[in-house]
């Protein structure tokens, strides 16, 4: 079976050691399977985007000699298709318009790990006097899938999220819709990403089933956390990768990924290190752990 993998960063800031580690893992996994590895820039959320971040991400990947196959795909290049699919889902009764505001939901909706569980107010509402979002109706069935590293996952979207948003009230498509459509559009067969997205994967599979899209293979990696057990991110103050000491950083990334590089490779370039790592990559080295503590670099 052909393998198509991808790295899909949102350009909200430069890469840090956590996001670069995800990039490397998805690259090693694809190359070990002799597959393609694509770069997609998830730039649908323009208000959160940081100017210059997409360029900086590409430059960092270049500095680390991580070469993507095909042209970079920018989600913002075809915003229409997300709206077309969402409207079709409304027409066919899988989704509905929703004019509940965040404030209203905070009053009536129950809090859960993914935010506020939608209580269902607009399922039957016909007249809307405020801007509308589009939500997908969820059933109360269990949704089961096997993650290649985390094993069997059983979720019930009616408990986890309730009817979930695919078009926000500011008319921007949600990450869940855009990622499902573009993974399918690009023929992605294998998705390797952080465990923080594991629960959202149930939404992705739910959407794929409604849309008649084949579900790709999923592998969710432990995420890198700081000394306070917080996921590395711009918000938690993770420093941007600087492309000066690339060899040392590449060695650290391989150690995060459970690969002990032999001494004779210590002075090697990143691409020499990746060539060795492709042979030795085994995601099972990361089994049974949800986080990896960052080293002080
Ligand atoms: N764009 C998302 C992010 O940067 C990840 C997308 C994905 O891997 O599905 O968090």
Boltz pocket constraint, residues with backbone or C-beta under 6 A from the ligand:
constraints:
  - pocket:
      binder: B
      contacts: [[A, 8], [A, 9], [A, 10], [A, 42], [A, 179], [A, 192], [A, 193], [A, 197]]
      max_distance: 6.0
